[in-house]
Amino acid sequence: MTLLAPARPAALAVPARRRNPVRLIAGVIVTVIVLAAFWSADITWSRLGELPAEIMRYLGLMFLSPNGAKLPEALWQTWRSVEMAWIGTVLGILIATPLSLIAARGFGPAPVRVALRFVFSLVRAVPELVFAIIILSVTGLTPLTGALALAIGGVGTLGKWGYEAVENVAPGPIEAARAAGGSTTQVLRWGVWPQAAPTFFSFWLYRFEINVRASAVLGLIGVGGIGDMLTSYTQYREWSTVGMLLIVVVVVTVAIDAVSGRIRRRIMEGPRVR
Amino acid sequence: MPWAAALVIAAVTVVMCLPGVGVGLDVAAIARNWQQGALRIVELLTPDWTFFPRTVGPILETLQTAVIGTAVGAAISLPVSFWAARPTNPFTPTRALVRGILNVIRAVPELVYAAVLVAMVGVGALPGILALVLFNVGIVVKLVSESIDATDAGPLEAGRAAGGTQAQINRTIALPDTWPTFVSQTLYVFELNVRASTVLGLVGAGGIGLLIDAVRTYYRYDQLSLVILEILVIVVVLDTVSDAIRRRLV
């Protein structure tokens, strides 16, 4: 008689789980920090139970019958917000693009490069609202303040993305332009720009999308736009108007993101092959 | 074509600077206020160091808000990410629903959430935390589910071929794969949260932002300057740490 199948081994030898002490320590540290934060936070946890019902009630107040009467004003304020975002983006591009070329390795002197990169990272660390608070002492509570704050914030991000884009281009055309006797400006124009331009355009559009969101936020300190209107009506506790305003914010942001995203994809990937 | 685009952009920009419909570019007013602005900048350059003890408490509250917001947001995001990715949730209607809701959530900035939530649940750290949670779920789920979408389908198919249910496949195959991306994106939103939480107080949601609001009402730009410096130090330090950890992960 032959065995058709070998006898099943008594126990499968499962390899021991590998232990990583670094991971364990990191896990413990994170857990301790999170628990400490929860424990020390000044929050009445007992209120948390009734919170979902509360929020549902407010959501009902806001969205069951949004107040359409204020829609024209909301659209006008949205236009002001978008203006803020647009002007902020254009100014940011005008300031950041030359700076990012100087900050790229191989084009500006090293000390200037280090200093510029440091400035970019400092600017990125400060929220735009703080810039707006500083600027409004000169320009007052106007949308211009918001636009200028967004422009400064934009210099931080656009500057960083810009020098990274310039450093990532293929070196061949740069060498060719240099070998042909081009000056630094000519190398940038003919060796770098044709390669980096799509990336730049795409970043500019992306920054515009960011600015559209940020411009709604800047309104909260009173520089005008949809955010300004939103805070006012929240303070009046006119929830049906607040609901309508939130819908406007969502629709406008999603629409602008969709259009800008489509253009970006077109720039980066070219026309779709049929 | 590029010139036409440039022309359109220039035209739109000019229209937006016009009085009445535009951003309100008033050169005369700026010239008038210039003196005052110069004074403010001098104040900004001389931080009031004696103000430091009063900033410690609010700064700690800001960090608490960021930590709690990140922790809760991450805890919610992990399961939702599996719902929003095609390999781990092949059922299109629920996936589309989850993604649709998240697209709407992402369209509203976190400060706007905070402003509305302050009116709902009252002043304090709680509305700030809730706003950050919403903001985090929106971002983390998008980034993590996109990474799940992009992973190699082989192991998942093996799991299905071995007769695993979708839940078993997600738990034993997709989860270990997703883990590093998830931790990395959570650290990334923690960086964003630290930045965001510093200004949440401006709408009444607690932390250092409340102090920013107070000193700006009294035009104490020397104190504001100290607060900005502290934010700078905290953001730069935490970014550096988180960046170093993330580079090891991915």
Chai-1 contact restraints between the chains, C-beta under 6 A:
chainA,res_idxA,chainB,res_idxB,connection_type,confidence,min_distance_angstrom,max_distance_angstrom,comment,restraint_id
A,V34,B,V67,contact,1.0,0.0,6.0,A-B,restraint_1
A,V34,B,A71,contact,1.0,0.0,6.0,A-B,restraint_2
A,A37,B,Q64,contact,1.0,0.0,6.0,A-B,restraint_3
A,A37,B,V67,contact,1.0,0.0,6.0,A-B,restraint_4
A,A37,B,I68,contact,1.0,0.0,6.0,A-B,restraint_5
A,A41,B,Q64,contact,1.0,0.0,6.0,A-B,restraint_6
A,A41,B,A125,contact,1.0,0.0,6.0,A-B,restraint_7
A,D42,B,A125,contact,1.0,0.0,6.0,A-B,restraint_8
A,I43,B,A125,contact,1.0,0.0,6.0,A-B,restraint_9
A,I43,B,L126,contact,1.0,0.0,6.0,A-B,restraint_10
A,Y58,B,M120,contact,1.0,0.0,6.0,A-B,restraint_11
A,E83,B,M16,contact,1.0,0.0,6.0,A-B,restraint_12
A,E83,B,V23,contact,1.0,0.0,6.0,A-B,restraint_13
A,W86,B,M16,contact,1.0,0.0,6.0,A-B,restraint_14
A,I87,B,M16,contact,1.0,0.0,6.0,A-B,restraint_15
A,I87,B,V23,contact,1.0,0.0,6.0,A-B,restraint_16
A,V90,B,T13,contact,1.0,0.0,6.0,A-B,restraint_17
A,A125,B,L232,contact,1.0,0.0,6.0,A-B,restraint_18
A,A125,B,V235,contact,1.0,0.0,6.0,A-B,restraint_19
A,A125,B,V236,contact,1.0,0.0,6.0,A-B,restraint_20
A,P127,B,R195,contact,1.0,0.0,6.0,A-B,restraint_21
A,P127,B,V199,contact,1.0,0.0,6.0,A-B,restraint_22
A,L129,B,V199,contact,1.0,0.0,6.0,A-B,restraint_23
A,V130,B,I228,contact,1.0,0.0,6.0,A-B,restraint_24
A,I133,B,R216,contact,1.0,0.0,6.0,A-B,restraint_25
A,S137,B,Q36,contact,1.0,0.0,6.0,A-B,restraint_26
A,S137,B,G37,contact,1.0,0.0,6.0,A-B,restraint_27
A,S137,B,R40,contact,1.0,0.0,6.0,A-B,restraint_28
A,V138,B,N33,contact,1.0,0.0,6.0,A-B,restraint_29
A,V138,B,G37,contact,1.0,0.0,6.0,A-B,restraint_30
A,T139,B,I30,contact,1.0,0.0,6.0,A-B,restraint_31
A,T142,B,G24,contact,1.0,0.0,6.0,A-B,restraint_32
A,P143,B,V23,contact,1.0,0.0,6.0,A-B,restraint_33
A,P143,B,G24,contact,1.0,0.0,6.0,A-B,restraint_34
A,L144,B,V23,contact,1.0,0.0,6.0,A-B,restraint_35
A,L144,B,G24,contact,1.0,0.0,6.0,A-B,restraint_36
A,L144,B,L25,contact,1.0,0.0,6.0,A-B,restraint_37
A,A147,B,V23,contact,1.0,0.0,6.0,A-B,restraint_38
A,R213,B,P109,contact,1.0,0.0,6.0,A-B,restraint_39
A,A216,B,P109,contact,1.0,0.0,6.0,A-B,restraint_40
A,V217,B,P109,contact,1.0,0.0,6.0,A-B,restraint_41
A,V217,B,L111,contact,1.0,0.0,6.0,A-B,restraint_42
A,L220,B,L111,contact,1.0,0.0,6.0,A-B,restraint_43
A,L220,B,A115,contact,1.0,0.0,6.0,A-B,restraint_44
A,L220,B,V203,contact,1.0,0.0,6.0,A-B,restraint_45
A,T231,B,A115,contact,1.0,0.0,6.0,A-B,restraint_46
A,T234,B,A115,contact,1.0,0.0,6.0,A-B,restraint_47
A,T234,B,V116,contact,1.0,0.0,6.0,A-B,restraint_48
A,T234,B,A119,contact,1.0,0.0,6.0,A-B,restraint_49
A,V249,B,V108,contact,1.0,0.0,6.0,A-B,restraint_50
A,V250,B,V104,contact,1.0,0.0,6.0,A-B,restraint_51
A,V250,B,A107,contact,1.0,0.0,6.0,A-B,restraint_52
A,T253,B,A107,contact,1.0,0.0,6.0,A-B,restraint_53
A,V254,B,A107,contact,1.0,0.0,6.0,A-B,restraint_54
